[in-house]
Amino acid sequence: AWNTHLAGVILGLLRCRRASFRRGPMRCGFMKHWDTVAVVGVGLIGGSIGLDLLRGGLAQRVIGIGRRPASLKAARERGCVSETTTNLEQGVAEADLVIVCTPVGRILTDVLTAAPACMPGALITDVGSTKQSIVAGARGKLPVGVPFVGSHPIAGSEKSGAAAALEGLFVKRTTVVTPTDETPEKAARTIERFWKSLGSRIVRDRKSTR
């Protein structure tokens, strides 16, 4: 029985290794499967995240949240999300993970608005290229049990909008994860595993939050 178990583990590791070399996010049994992920802002980055989650079987539901019904419709038609809403609080209420993909100037406001509506245990991250002001602005203002872990995937395209979303956009691209000294280690590692499941290489950087 032990030999059978060991063979299964080795086979799983080999499959993970092969997955890391092909185009597309990692589809490995060792990666966390999310029940509900909320993507706030379904443009190129948010839409590409949703594509990877749904097509890779990494999430059961992806809720797209935005201000413009036309943009949300484009995200649904592209297959980036399974459902949409223009109500931020309603959209994050059942999410295990919230990813804020709005423009940098709006990220902090969206994080602070979403957090009180999240269920305890939910995680919030973002994709903003500016980290210090966002992390500092969120510090001490979030509900207990709803941690924020900053992220910056270094990926993109000359195109924009959900219609331009690409599966595998984050493969072999670096994502910088920026926990603070107060960030629970479990939360930081979970966000790192999330980006790894999309194929990213991870760099942890605490200095940019100080």
N, C-alpha and C positions, 0 to 999 in steps of 0.2 A: 504493500500500500504506500509506504514511504517513497519507494522508487517511482511509483506512478505519479505521486504528488510532485516530486522533484522534477520529473520530466515535464510535467505541465508548467511548472514555474519557468524552467529553462526555455520552453517553447514560447511562453508569453514574452520573456525578455527579448528573444530573437525577433519576434514580431514587432515589438516596440522599436528595436534597432533598425529594422527595415523601414518602418514607418517614418523614422526621422530623416531618411534619405530621399523620400519621394516628395513630389510637389503636393502640397496640401497639408492640413493640420494633422497632428498625431491622433490616431484613432486606436487608443490602447486601453485595455481594461484597467490599467493602473491609474488612469486619469479620472478625476472626479466628474460625475455626471450631475448636472444641475437640474432641478425641477423647473424653476422659473427664473429667468434672467431678464432684467429690465434694461433696455438701452435707451438712454436719454440723448436724443439727437441722432437721427439715422441718416447721416450723410455718408461719405465714402468710408470713413473709419468705422463708425457705428454700424453701417450696413454690412461691411466686410466681416466684422465680428459676428453679427447675426447669421450671415451665410455659413461661416465655419461652424458655429454652434449647432445650427439646424441640420446642415448637410452631413456634418460629422457625427451626429447623434450624441452631442455633448450636452444638450439641453432639451427638455421636453417642450418648454414654451419659451419664446422670446417675445417680450412685449416692447414694441417700439413706441417711444414717447416723443412728441414734438409739438410745435406750435402751428404748423401749416398742414392742413388736411391733405393737400396735394402731395407734399413730400412723404407723408405717411402712406398714401396710396401707392406711390412709386416704390416704397420699401416693401409693401406687401406683394406687389406685382413682381418684383425682383426675387422674392423668396427670402428676404433678409429677416423678416419677422413673421410670427404666427398670428399676432394681433396688434392693434394699435390704439392709442388714446392721446388726446390733447391735455389730459388732466394728469399732472405730474404725481401728485399724491396718490391718486387712484392707481396709476400705473405701477408704482413701486410697492404697493401695499402687500403683495403676496410674493415678492421677489426674494430669492436667496442671495442674489448678487445684483448690484446696481452698477452700471458702467456709464459714467457721465461723459458724453462725447460732444458736448456743445462747444462753441467758441471759447477760448481761454478767458475772456472777460466775463463770461457768464457761469463758468464752472463752479466757483465758490458759492454763488447764490443758489444754483441748482442743488449742490450737495447739501447746503443748510436747509433748503426747502424739503428735499426728499427724506433726509434722515429721520425726522420725527414721525413720518408716515410709514417707515419701514418696520417690519416685525423684528423682535429681538433675535439676534443671531445673524441677521443679514449683514453682508459686507458691501462697502461702497468703494469704488475706485474710479479713476478718471483717465483721460488720455492726453491731458494738457502738456504743452512743452514748457510752460513756466510752473515751477513747483513750489518755490519758497513762499510766495504770497498765498497760494491756495492752501498749503499745509498749515501755515501759521494762522490763516483766517479761520480754519476749521477747528483748530486745537481748542479743546475745552468747551466747544459749543454743540457737540453731538450727544445724542442720548446714550446712556450706558448700554453696552451690548450691541452697538451698531458702529463698529470701527470703520474709519476711512484710511485706505492705503493708497497713496498716490502712485500713478504709473505714467510712463511716457513711451509708447511704442514708436520707434523711429522707422516709420513706414508711411507710404503715401503714393500719390499718383498725380499726374498733371490734370486729371479730371476730378470732378466733384459730384456730390449727390449720391443718393442710394442707387440710382440707375447705373452708376459706374462702380458699384461695389464688386470686389474681387474675392473669390474663394482662394485661400492660401496667401493672402496679402502679407501676413506676418511671418511666414516661413523663412527661417534663417535671418530674420531681422532682429535687431537688438531691442529689447524693452527694458527701460530703466524703472526699477521699482524703488519707491522712496519712503520707507517706513521711518517713523521718528523713534526716539528713545522710549516713548510711551506706547507705541504700537504693540499689541499682543503678537508674540512670535507666531502663534498659530495662524493669525489673520494674514501676516506678511507672507508666510509660506503658502497659504492657500491661494493668494493672489499670484504668487510666482508660479505655482502649478497651473493656474488658469492660463497664463500667457504661454507657458510651455506647451499646454495642450493645443494651442493654436500654431505651434511650431517656432515660437520665439526663443532667442537666446536671452538669458536674464542677467542683468547687472543690478546689484543692490547698491544704492547710494544714499547714505544718511547725511552726508555733508551738504547736499543741496537743500536740505530742509532746515538747516541751522542758520 
